[in-house]
Amino acid sequence: MSSSGFEPVICLGVGATFEDYNRISKNTALDLGKNLLERDQEVDTLLYSCPHWPLADTVEILEKKYNVTIVSSFNAIIWEGLRSCGIKDQIQENGRLLREY
């Protein structure tokens, strides 16, 4: 990430194996994000790189409460798929990427 101009502050995970992905609570990503953002006020972006995380509600909550950008692989995949099909709908309540771009 540094070679692309991004400076990672911290990398966190839940230690789940592939077989555990479907057992990750929808609150896990939210709690992890809240803890990080409350611990370090200078963080401006969170990247959830695994598309298997249940993030549908988390992205919008964290973006609004902490005024940060949330990048999630799942939302990026959805956005790219819609745009590739010529669909330019704005989707509310699922984060800035799907709402504004």
Z-matrix of the N, CA and C atoms (Angstrom, degrees):
N
C 1 1.435
C 2 1.523 1 111.32
N 3 1.322 2 116.11 1 -36.17
C 4 1.462 3 119.71 2 -179.16
C 5 1.525 4 111.33 3 -60.29
N 6 1.320 5 117.33 4 -36.55
C 7 1.462 6 120.08 5 -178.96
C 8 1.531 7 111.62 6 -68.27
N 9 1.319 8 117.32 7 -15.82
C 10 1.469 9 121.81 8 177.34
C 11 1.522 10 112.26 9 -99.31
N 12 1.337 11 116.48 10 6.83
C 13 1.455 12 120.36 11 176.98
C 14 1.520 13 115.03 12 93.77
N 15 1.317 14 116.82 13 7.86
C 16 1.459 15 120.93 14 178.19
C 17 1.514 16 109.17 15 -105.06
N 18 1.311 17 116.24 16 136.61
C 19 1.451 18 120.55 17 -179.25
C 20 1.523 19 110.15 18 -109.82
N 21 1.339 20 117.80 19 98.78
C 22 1.465 21 119.89 20 178.92
C 23 1.522 22 111.18 21 -63.06
N 24 1.322 23 115.63 22 134.94
C 25 1.462 24 121.38 23 178.78
C 26 1.516 25 109.77 24 -92.87
N 27 1.329 26 115.71 25 -42.20
C 28 1.458 27 120.95 26 -177.81
C 29 1.522 28 108.90 27 -157.20
N 30 1.294 29 116.16 28 152.05
C 31 1.456 30 121.67 29 175.91
C 32 1.524 31 107.63 30 -123.52
N 33 1.319 32 116.18 31 120.71
C 34 1.458 33 121.16 32 -179.29
C 35 1.516 34 109.64 33 -122.68
N 36 1.304 35 116.00 34 156.51
C 37 1.452 36 121.74 35 175.81
C 38 1.512 37 109.50 36 -154.07
N 39 1.307 38 116.03 37 178.64
C 40 1.463 39 119.82 38 -179.29
C 41 1.520 40 111.93 39 -110.09
N 42 1.315 41 116.86 40 -0.24
C 43 1.455 42 120.36 41 177.09
C 44 1.518 43 114.11 42 71.17
N 45 1.317 44 116.92 43 23.94
C 46 1.460 45 120.68 44 -179.01
C 47 1.523 46 110.80 45 -82.16
N 48 1.311 47 115.26 46 144.31
C 49 1.448 48 120.39 47 172.19
C 50 1.522 49 108.06 48 -89.25
N 51 1.309 50 116.83 49 168.78
C 52 1.462 51 120.32 50 -179.70
C 53 1.533 52 111.09 51 -54.98
N 54 1.309 53 116.63 52 -39.24
C 55 1.464 54 121.27 53 -178.94
C 56 1.527 55 111.90 54 -66.26
N 57 1.339 56 117.78 55 -20.73
C 58 1.463 57 121.96 56 -177.96
C 59 1.525 58 113.61 57 -91.21
N 60 1.322 59 117.86 58 -9.35
C 61 1.467 60 120.00 59 -173.40
C 62 1.518 61 113.08 60 -54.41
N 63 1.319 62 117.44 61 -39.84
C 64 1.461 63 119.42 62 -178.72
C 65 1.522 64 112.72 63 -73.98
N 66 1.313 65 117.49 64 -6.48
C 67 1.462 66 121.48 65 179.13
C 68 1.530 67 113.00 66 -101.44
N 69 1.313 68 117.20 67 -2.89
C 70 1.462 69 120.40 68 179.80
C 71 1.524 70 108.73 69 -69.76
N 72 1.294 71 116.42 70 122.26
C 73 1.462 72 121.81 71 -179.54
C 74 1.521 73 110.33 72 -63.38
N 75 1.329 74 116.38 73 146.44
C 76 1.466 75 118.89 74 178.04
C 77 1.523 76 111.21 75 -65.84
N 78 1.324 77 118.03 76 -17.54
C 79 1.463 78 121.05 77 177.73
C 80 1.523 79 113.19 78 -83.62
N 81 1.314 80 117.71 79 -14.53
C 82 1.469 81 121.14 80 -176.59
C 83 1.527 82 111.30 81 -61.79
N 84 1.322 83 117.80 82 -49.57
C 85 1.467 84 121.06 83 -179.35
C 86 1.520 85 110.73 84 -65.15
N 87 1.320 86 116.81 85 -38.56
C 88 1.464 87 120.88 86 178.74
C 89 1.521 88 110.41 87 -64.65
N 90 1.319 89 117.23 88 -48.36
C 91 1.466 90 121.28 89 179.99
C 92 1.524 91 111.55 90 -62.61
N 93 1.321 92 116.62 91 -41.91
C 94 1.468 93 120.83 92 178.94
C 95 1.528 94 110.09 93 -62.13
N 96 1.325 95 117.39 94 -45.66
C 97 1.459 96 121.64 95 178.99
C 98 1.520 97 112.45 96 -64.05
N 99 1.328 98 117.06 97 -45.83
C 100 1.472 99 120.80 98 179.07
C 101 1.521 100 110.88 99 -59.56
N 102 1.333 101 116.62 100 -46.83
C 103 1.465 102 120.41 101 -179.22
C 104 1.518 103 111.42 102 -59.82
N 105 1.319 104 116.93 103 -43.68
C 106 1.459 105 120.59 104 -179.77
C 107 1.523 106 111.25 105 -66.38
N 108 1.320 107 117.30 106 -46.13
C 109 1.465 108 121.01 107 -176.66
C 110 1.522 109 112.21 108 -69.43
N 111 1.307 110 117.91 109 -30.77
C 112 1.467 111 120.39 110 176.94
C 113 1.519 112 111.23 111 -77.78
N 114 1.316 113 116.98 112 -26.98
C 115 1.462 114 121.36 113 179.15
C 116 1.521 115 112.04 114 -79.04
N 117 1.325 116 117.17 115 -34.04
C 118 1.464 117 120.84 116 -177.29
C 119 1.529 118 109.46 117 -132.13
N 120 1.314 119 116.70 118 101.75
C 121 1.463 120 123.41 119 -175.60
C 122 1.527 121 113.49 120 -69.84
N 123 1.337 122 117.77 121 -13.33
C 124 1.463 123 120.67 122 -177.63
C 125 1.528 124 113.48 123 -89.48
N 126 1.318 125 117.31 124 -7.08
C 127 1.463 126 120.28 125 177.62
C 128 1.523 127 108.16 126 -67.22
N 129 1.336 128 116.80 127 128.81
C 130 1.469 129 119.74 128 -179.03
C 131 1.524 130 112.97 129 -114.07
N 132 1.333 131 116.91 130 -9.91
C 133 1.461 132 120.71 131 -178.15
C 134 1.528 133 109.61 132 -147.81
N 135 1.318 134 115.78 133 138.84
C 136 1.463 135 121.04 134 171.42
C 137 1.518 136 108.20 135 -116.74
N 138 1.313 137 116.12 136 138.06
C 139 1.458 138 122.09 137 177.40
C 140 1.524 139 108.13 138 -114.78
N 141 1.321 140 115.61 139 117.28
C 142 1.462 141 121.86 140 171.76
C 143 1.521 142 105.35 141 -102.43
N 144 1.325 143 116.07 142 99.13
C 145 1.456 144 119.37 143 -169.00
C 146 1.526 145 114.50 144 -83.12
N 147 1.302 146 118.28 145 -14.84
C 148 1.459 147 120.22 146 -178.12
C 149 1.531 148 110.48 147 -91.45
N 150 1.334 149 118.16 148 121.44
C 151 1.463 150 120.08 149 -178.40
C 152 1.531 151 113.53 150 -71.69
N 153 1.327 152 117.89 151 -5.64
C 154 1.461 153 121.10 152 -178.18
C 155 1.532 154 112.97 153 -88.29
N 156 1.322 155 117.66 154 -7.69
C 157 1.463 156 119.93 155 -179.95
C 158 1.523 157 109.97 156 -70.33
N 159 1.320 158 118.17 157 136.99
C 160 1.472 159 120.97 158 175.54
C 161 1.533 160 109.40 159 -78.32
N 162 1.336 161 116.02 160 95.55
C 163 1.463 162 121.09 161 -171.94
C 164 1.527 163 114.80 162 -116.23
N 165 1.312 164 118.69 163 6.66
C 166 1.463 165 120.77 164 -172.09
C 167 1.522 166 112.53 165 -51.49
N 168 1.307 167 118.82 166 -45.69
C 169 1.462 168 121.77 167 -179.22
C 170 1.530 169 112.23 168 -87.97
N 171 1.308 170 116.48 169 -29.67
C 172 1.467 171 121.95 170 -173.31
C 173 1.518 172 113.54 171 -62.00
N 174 1.317 173 117.82 172 -44.35
C 175 1.466 174 121.98 173 -175.44
C 176 1.527 175 110.47 174 -56.79
N 177 1.305 176 116.62 175 -52.44
C 178 1.469 177 121.06 176 -177.44
C 179 1.530 178 111.78 177 -63.48
N 180 1.320 179 117.38 178 -43.11
C 181 1.464 180 121.86 179 -179.07
C 182 1.519 181 110.87 180 -60.34
N 183 1.335 182 116.83 181 -50.51
C 184 1.467 183 120.33 182 -177.40
C 185 1.525 184 111.80 183 -67.30
N 186 1.327 185 117.67 184 -40.84
C 187 1.464 186 119.71 185 -179.90
C 188 1.526 187 110.78 186 -61.93
N 189 1.313 188 117.19 187 -43.59
C 190 1.467 189 119.94 188 -178.08
C 191 1.525 190 112.29 189 -72.98
N 192 1.320 191 117.42 190 -45.50
C 193 1.467 192 120.52 191 -175.27
C 194 1.528 193 112.43 192 -68.87
N 195 1.332 194 117.42 193 -38.62
C 196 1.470 195 120.63 194 -173.16
C 197 1.534 196 113.48 195 -110.69
N 198 1.321 197 117.51 196 -0.01
C 199 1.464 198 122.01 197 -179.80
C 200 1.533 199 111.29 198 52.61
N 201 1.320 200 115.17 199 50.37
C 202 1.460 201 122.16 200 178.91
C 203 1.520 202 108.87 201 -122.00
N 204 1.309 203 115.73 202 168.87
C 205 1.452 204 121.60 203 173.71
C 206 1.519 205 108.06 204 -98.33
N 207 1.325 206 115.90 205 132.29
C 208 1.458 207 120.71 206 175.90
C 209 1.526 208 107.45 207 -111.96
N 210 1.310 209 115.44 208 124.06
C 211 1.457 210 121.16 209 176.25
C 212 1.523 211 106.18 210 -109.36
N 213 1.318 212 115.50 211 120.79
C 214 1.460 213 119.25 212 176.69
C 215 1.526 214 108.45 213 -124.92
N 216 1.305 215 115.50 214 139.62
C 217 1.460 216 120.07 215 179.67
C 218 1.519 217 110.91 216 -58.71
N 219 1.327 218 117.19 217 -40.61
C 220 1.456 219 120.35 218 -178.24
C 221 1.528 220 111.03 219 -61.84
N 222 1.328 221 117.68 220 -48.44
C 223 1.466 222 120.29 221 179.60
C 224 1.533 223 111.02 222 -63.47
N 225 1.330 224 117.09 223 -37.34
C 226 1.461 225 120.35 224 178.45
C 227 1.529 226 110.97 225 -65.83
N 228 1.325 227 117.16 226 -38.92
C 229 1.466 228 121.32 227 178.18
C 230 1.527 229 110.22 228 -65.15
N 231 1.333 230 116.57 229 -44.77
C 232 1.467 231 121.03 230 178.33
C 233 1.530 232 110.11 231 -61.29
N 234 1.336 233 116.65 232 -47.31
C 235 1.472 234 121.69 233 -179.06
C 236 1.531 235 110.46 234 -58.21
N 237 1.333 236 116.31 235 -49.28
C 238 1.462 237 120.82 236 -178.47
C 239 1.528 238 111.25 237 -63.23
N 240 1.323 239 117.05 238 -41.16
C 241 1.459 240 120.52 239 178.75
C 242 1.517 241 112.31 240 -62.53
N 243 1.330 242 116.66 241 -45.12
C 244 1.464 243 120.65 242 178.60
C 245 1.520 244 111.19 243 -63.37
N 246 1.317 245 117.43 244 -47.42
C 247 1.461 246 120.70 245 -178.30
C 248 1.528 247 111.12 246 -65.73
N 249 1.314 248 117.30 247 -36.30
C 250 1.466 249 120.84 248 177.99
C 251 1.528 250 111.87 249 -63.53
N 252 1.328 251 115.68 250 -27.30
C 253 1.475 252 120.80 251 178.01
C 254 1.522 253 111.92 252 -91.98
N 255 1.323 254 116.78 253 4.53
C 256 1.460 255 120.86 254 179.53
C 257 1.516 256 113.96 255 80.69
N 258 1.322 257 117.76 256 10.79
C 259 1.469 258 121.70 257 179.20
C 260 1.514 259 108.44 258 -88.90
N 261 1.326 260 116.47 259 120.97
C 262 1.459 261 121.07 260 -176.39
C 263 1.533 262 111.61 261 -114.46
N 264 1.329 263 116.92 262 20.11
C 265 1.462 264 121.40 263 -179.75
C 266 1.524 265 110.58 264 -59.10
N 267 1.310 266 115.36 265 145.35
C 268 1.456 267 121.03 266 172.98
C 269 1.521 268 107.52 267 -96.23
N 270 1.305 269 116.20 268 127.51
C 271 1.457 270 121.45 269 -177.17
C 272 1.520 271 108.38 270 -104.87
N 273 1.303 272 116.50 271 120.21
C 274 1.462 273 122.40 272 -177.54
C 275 1.530 274 110.97 273 -82.38
N 276 1.317 275 115.59 274 155.66
C 277 1.473 276 123.60 275 172.80
C 278 1.525 277 114.65 276 65.45
N 279 1.313 278 118.29 277 22.70
C 280 1.462 279 121.45 278 176.96
C 281 1.518 280 111.77 279 -132.49
N 282 1.321 281 116.49 280 23.06
C 283 1.447 282 120.69 281 176.88
C 284 1.508 283 113.90 282 100.98
N 285 1.312 284 113.80 283 163.53
C 286 1.465 285 122.97 284 -174.15
C 287 1.526 286 113.06 285 -61.77
N 288 1.337 287 117.83 286 -40.99
C 289 1.468 288 120.27 287 -178.04
C 290 1.525 289 111.24 288 -56.73
N 291 1.319 290 117.81 289 -50.68
C 292 1.457 291 121.08 290 -176.90
C 293 1.537 292 111.95 291 -76.54
N 294 1.303 293 117.44 292 -23.95
C 295 1.452 294 121.36 293 -178.89
C 296 1.534 295 113.08 294 -84.54
N 297 1.323 296 117.37 295 -38.64
C 298 1.466 297 120.90 296 -170.50
C 299 1.528 298 115.39 297 -108.63
N 300 1.308 299 117.67 298 -17.65
C 301 1.469 300 118.57 299 -174.15
C 302 1.496 301 110.03 300 -119.93
